Amino acid sequence: MNEKAVKRRDWIKNIAIIFLAVLLLLTLFSNTILNYSLPEVAVQTATYATITTRVRANGTVEANSVFDVSVPEARYVESIAVKVGAEVKKGDLLFTLEETESAALSDARMTLKELESAYEKAKLASGTDLSSYEDALTDAKKALADAQAIYDGLTGNDQTLRRLKDELKSQEKRIELIEEELAEANKILSSVSFTDGLLGSEDQALHYLAMTENTLNMHKSSVKGIEQQLTFAKNETARAQSSYDAMLAEQKRYEELAGLLSAYESKQLELDRYLFDFDVYIAKMTDEVKGKYNAYASALDSYREALKGQDAAAIAAAKNEYTSAKLALYVADAGVQSYIQGVEEKEAAIEGARALYENTRLAYGKQYELDSTIREKANSLAVSIVSAKDAVDAASRGQKTIEDSLSFANEQLNLAQKAYDEAKTVADKFEGNAEYTKARQEKFELEAELEIEQEALAELKERIEKTESKVIDNEDAKKAVTDAERAVEKAEKELETQKKQAAIDGIDRTNAIEKAKLAVDKQKAEVERLEKNVIEKEVTSKVNGTVKSIALTPGKEAAANTTLMQIELSDMGYTVTCSITNEQSRLVKAGDYASLLYYYGDNPPVLRVASVKNDPSDPTKKKQVVLEVESGGVSGARLNFTLGERNQSYEAVIPNNAVREDNNGKFVLVVSAKNTPLGNRYTAKRVDVEVLASDEKQSAVSGISAYNEYVITTVSGTAIVTDGTQVRMAE
């Protein structure tokens, strides 16, 4: 029993000892454990420094004046002698035109032919024929005389009947002669035919001419609409191709940079592996050799530090010390020499690879790109290029479809023009045939005369019937006289009316002829004017300058009085325009000179601020800066530059990444220290600041003191640090 009690006490004592040991360990390492769980921050004190403020901007060099080249008449282009960007002088050949007359001149000549044809038709038109009305009056007077004779009893019904029958025979003979003449006219008309089928008569020819003209106008309208669509499609294809080419060029640059970066990183990795072997070799050195190696490494650091200064004597002394230490190390251990020389060669290779990468990046204007984003940008551009190529293909297919439609429409237009020309030729032949025209006029006159004579014949037959029936008594005879007198009056009035109308028609016909003659004369003058204004085959420059744009295509028509080419007048100077914020504009004033960035060519441009005014695109928030190119300007060049550079010293300057901002404004987090029995405790504290000035790396602020407070710049990992958060300082 006692033995069990002793074992139990020993067991309790052991547990107590273990508990106290664990408690002691936790107490001793509590500070370390607590710090391990806190976010780690990097800090930096505010310092007295100088801030350089400047406005970065870019713009394109543009000419102040542009001369538009045009031609007064539409002509087809044979060849173009210059390209965009070419320097030209007054009298230099710009482009040549085909030796064909303009469409305006061709149309004017066609119009002249039509007007001359209309003029000839007006002259051939005959006046009003009064013979039928005069014959009607004569017949009416005869009828009156007959009626009066019957009424007066001067002759009997038998005598009258014989005379009427004689007149009937004469009337029938006249009608027979008229019908023979009319048949002859119809024979002539039917014999005049210039085509078979539907165009065998003038009416059919004119009807077909009107139909073919409507079809021709419809096809002309269709071709014009498709040509407008094609112009738009060509512009879309050009824009898509330009975007695709730009992306290809950009991807090529990024791939080149990515390759140079990989080469640089590969050489770094090679050096790291080599240094690992070197460290193994150093570990096996004797203490004496290690001492000489340490002396060599210290001398090398001193020499490199001296090279950063400007003291030639200090550099020479450091170099001598480094050379002596290296020789002493080589004497002590020959094996280390090959290692050190290998390190120097690999460092030189790394430096060369990095320099090649940096110089290439600077040449491409990408010096602000981070190394980590270059490969990402190259990959993203590869995806964008696929979409851009698809856009080019789609635009090209659309353009090809429209071109095919235009080709088909032009074929249909040519067929319609051919049909119209043929119909016009046939119609003109009918109108131009003198025999046909005369026969048509005679037919018209004979048909009118035949109608009158047939009416007279019918009246004679009626009178004969009445005479033969012997129903004419005194009252009927008296009424016949009255009716005959009225018929005479009516015939006289009708004849007088027709004479007046004939006089009016004569005046109208004379006016129509004069009007047609004036139209012909006016059109002749227009044709002569166009013939005098026919431009030369070669179009030359009228000014000195640089070709800015060309809106011409060989084999295509150059429209009249439209801009076909633009020439920048170099003598009038160049300007560059850029947009900046209102806040940035406080640093810029008229007369300031700009500082160019990344310009590697000869004769760099000199830019001077000419004006600072409200930006039309956003007048409330932005300013537009116009810079005059005093020398060295090249039209179309894209320039990067800075404006309004100012240097000023400030009491408290911190890195830009130390400045934070929320809804309450800008602030920094400073580290506040507190002593505890287990060591110092660090807490983040918010301090509101005002940013006085900034450049690419640092900002001048008010609200904190220089050299007295530790400002948090970065936080490790994904931890979030706010006002009151406990932190640990980075070692």
Secondary structure, 3 states (H helix, E strand, C coil): CHHHHHHHHHHHHHHHHHHHHHHHHHHHHHHHHHHHHCCEEEEEECEEEEEEEEEEEEEEEEECCEEEECCCCCEEEEEECCCCCCEECCCCEEEEECCCCCHHHHHHHHHHHHHHHHHHHHHHCCCCCCHHHHHHHHHHHHHHHHHHHHHHCCCCHHHHHHHHHHHHHHHHHHHHHHHHHHHHHHHHHHHCCCCCHHHCCHHHHHHHHHHHHHHHHHHHHHHHHHHHHHHHHHHHHHHHHHHHHHHHHHHHHHHHHHHHHHHHHHHHHHHHHHHHHHHHHHHCCCHHHHHHHHHHHHHHHHHHHHHCCCCHHHHHHHHHHHHHHHHHHHHHCHHHHHHHHHHHHHHHHHHHHHHHHHHHHHHCCCCCCCHHHHHHHHHHHHHHHHHHHHHHHHHHHHHHHHHHHHHHHHHHHHHHHHHHHHHHHHHHHHHHCHHHHHHHHHHHHHHHHHHHHHHHHHHHHHHHHHHHHCCCCHHHHHHHHHHHHHHHHHHHHHHHHHHHHHHHHHHHHHHHHHHHHHHHHHHHHHHHHHHHCCCCCEEECCCCEEEEEECCCCCCEECCCCCCEEEECHHHCEEEEEEEEHHHHCCCCCCCECEEECCCCCCCCEEEEEEEEECCCCCCCEEEEEEEEEECCCCCCEEEEEEEEEEEEEEEEEEHHHCEEECCEEEEEEEEEEEECCEEEEEEEEEECEEEEECCCEEEEECCCCCCCEEEEEECCCCCCCCCCEEEECC
